Every structure is written in C-alpha cells, then in structure tokens.
Amino acid sequence: MKFLKQELICFNSILDGKAIVGINLSKEEIQDEDKYIKETIDLLKEKNILDEFGKLRQVGILPIKALEEYKNAKEHLSINMLRIGVLKDDNIVVIDTKDDKYDIYMSHKAVIIKEILRKSRFMRSSSSSSSSSNFVIEKIKCDKLTNKKEDYDKESLSVIKYSNGCTIKEKVYYWDDNEGFEYDFIIGTRLQLSPRTMRINLMQDIGLNYL
C-alpha cells in the first residue's frame, strides 16, 4: 500500500516525530493546517487505516510498526528510490519512495538483491573470480566523471550507507552491456568492476553473505 508524504508524516508523528534516515519529511508551507489534517485523515480513512471515527484500525498498525522497525535500525541503506533499514537475521524494512509515494514493507536482503539483478543484464553476466585483478583505481573528480561522454546513458545504482544516522559510504555503480564501474564520491575514486565483483560488492553493501 502506497502512502503520500502527509500520511507518512502522520505515521511518524504517532511514533516519536523525529527524522527518518534517508527521507526528507520537511513540511511544505501549510496555509490551512486544519484543512491539511482533515485531508490526511480522509486519505487514511479511504485506505481503511482509520475507522469512521478516526481511530486506528488493526491493518493500520502494520505500516506504523514497519516504520518503527525502520527507525530503530542502526544501519540503513539507500539504493536509488529504496530506503532500507537493516534488521537481524537478514531481514529488512523497505520504504520505496518512487514517485514521491511511500510503500513500506518487510522483506529479506536476498529478495532485494534478486530484484536488482533481474533488472541488470550486466550484473547477471558470468565472469571469473580473477577477471577484475588488472583493473586500476582512478582518482577522478565527480564533475569530470559526469562530463565524460562515454559515461552517458549507462544504467546506474546510487548507494548511500548510513550507520546510526550518519553517512559512511556514498557511491554509484554504473554499467552498460560491456563494462561496469564503481565510483566512490567520498574519496573520489573510480574502479572498473567485473559483473561478479559488482554483485559481491552490492551484497556486501547490504550485509548479505555471498558464500
């Protein structure tokens, strides 16, 4: 079930109202706050999250509980439009932010990796364990990277990793049918990757054992 920003703000206010890692919930300027609250309540009633009296239904507990699990996680990961809270036993909470709507659900690390691989022919390709041994790390500025003609139109995954709410990694994987790269925004380096190495790196990002 997808929720609008104002509905997510409502869920968050039921919890502690504090920031949600990886999601900007700053309120737009509200001209009529009473109208804004009424619209939010009406939206939640339409989804059967609230009953006719504005009380929380049992079904409404699920997304709020999932959001609470997300907020309580110590490690988070942003992969393109996905915001992921890493839990125990390879379980995760996913908040899909596509089209400025928020779909909150529980999942498993392997499910997310499988979905990403399904969309990337490059990462599904085979390569030997030593095929990337001769690849060189390049020191390159971000603006020069984005202006390089050969990098146009490549598919990509933007990855940000958080620990206790602080960014500890920020990078992008990008590829076409023939070659793939990893660019680290924090240290400004680019490394060409084989499909196998890119798969392993992505699994390590999410904390999934690939052995």
N, C-alpha and C positions, 0 to 999 in steps of 0.2 A: 504494500500500500504506500503510495507516494503522498508526501505532505508538503505544504507550502512553507515558506520561511516563517510566516507568522504563527503557523501551527507548531513548528519546531521550537520557536521562542516560547510558546505556551508550555510545551513539554518540559523545556529546560527550566522554566520558572517554577514548575511543580517540584523539580529537584532542588538544586542549590542556586540556580540562576547564574553560575559562573561560566567563564569562557569554555567553549568546546574546541578541543585541539583540532586544528586544520580547517575550521569552519568560521567564517566571519558572519556573526549574527548582529552586527550593529544595526540598530533600528533606523529606518528612514524617517524623515521628519513627518510626524503624525499631526495632521490638522485637527482631527476629532478623535480623541482617544477612546471615548465611549463607543463610537461607531466602529472603531478598529477592533475593540474587544468583542462587540456583538458579532461582527463579521467572522471573527475567529471561532467563536462559539458555534455559529451556524454551520461553518465548514466542518467542524468536528462532529456535530450532530448528523450531518449528511453522511459522514463516514461511519456512523454508529459508534464513535469513540465516546461521545457523551449521550446520555439519555435525554428525553424531552425536558427534564428539569435541570439539565446542565451538570448532572452527576456523571462521574467517570464509570463507564461500563467495564466489564471484565476484559473484553477484547482490547480496550484502551490501555490496559496495564502492560501488554506485550511490547509495544514500541517504546514506552517510557522506561520499562525495565531494561530493554536493549540499550537505550541511550544511557542509562545509568551505568551499565556494564562498560560501555564505551568510555565514559568519562572517568571511570575508576581504573581503567587500564594504565599501566605505567609506560607502555610502548605503543606508539601509533605510527601508521604508515599512510602516506598519500600516494596513490598511483593514478595519475590522470584525474578522473572525476570521482574515484573511490577514496573514501576515508576509512581506515581500518584500525580498529582497536584490537591489540593482540592480547588474548586471554591465555589460560592454561590449556595443556593437552591439545595444542594445535587448533583450538577454537578461536574464532574471531568475531567481532561485531563489525558489520559493514554499513556505512552510510553512503549511498550512491547519490551524488549531488548533481547529476545530469539535468540540464535544462532548468536549473535553479529550483528543482524539486528534490525532496529528501526521502529516499526509500531506506528504511532502517531494518536490518535483519541479521540474524545469527548465521554463521557459516563456518567453513573449515578452510584452512590455508590452502590445501590441495585443490579445492574447488575453484578458488580464485586463480591459482596458477594455471589450472587446466583451461579456464575460460580465456585467459590471456594468450596461452599457446594456441588455442583454437583460432584466434584472430591473426596470428603471426606465422606465415609460412616460413619466414627466415628462422625463427626460433624453434620450429618443429624440424628443421633440417638436421641431417646427421653430420657429425664431424668427429674426428679422432680426438682423444684426450690431449694430444700434443700439438694439435693444429694451430694453436694460438701462441706457441712458445716463441715465435720470432716477431711477434707484434711489438711495436715500440710505443712507449708512453710519450705523448707530445705535450709540451707546455704551450697552451694557446688561450688567448683572451676570448671571452664569451662573444663579444661583438664581432670579432674576426670569424669566429666559428659560424655564426648565423648569417654572415655575409658571403660565405663560401658557396659558389654556385652548385658544386657537386652535392651539397647537403640539402638542396631544395627537394621538396616533395617526398622526403623519406618519412616512413611511419615512425612513431616515437612513443615512449613511455616516460613521463615525468615522474620522478620518485623523490619524495621527501620523507626522511625518517626522523621521528621525534622520540626523545626519552624524557619522561617527566615534564612534558610540555615544551621542551627546548629542541630546536632543530639541531641534529647532529650529522645528517647527511642530506645533500641536495644534488641530484644528478639527473641525467636523461640518457635513456637508451634509444638509439635510433638506427634504422636499417632500411635496406631495400632488398631486392631478391638476391643480391650478390655479396653484400658486406654489411657488417654491423659494428657499432661503436658505443662506447660509454663515455660520457663527458661529465666530469665532476666539477660542479660550479664552485664549491668551496675552495678547492686547491687549484682549479683552472687547468686540469689535465684531461687529455683525450686518449683513450686506448681502444684500438680495434679489437673486436671480440669474435670468436667463432660462435656459431649457434649454440653449441654445447656449453661454452663458458658463460654466454649470456643467460642461458636457462639457469645454470648453477648460481650465478650472481643474483638473479632475481629471486630464487628460492632462499638464498641466504639473507636477502633483504627482509623477507617476510618471516625468517626464522624457521624455515622448513628444512628438515634433514633430507638431503638428496641421495643418501647412500641406501 
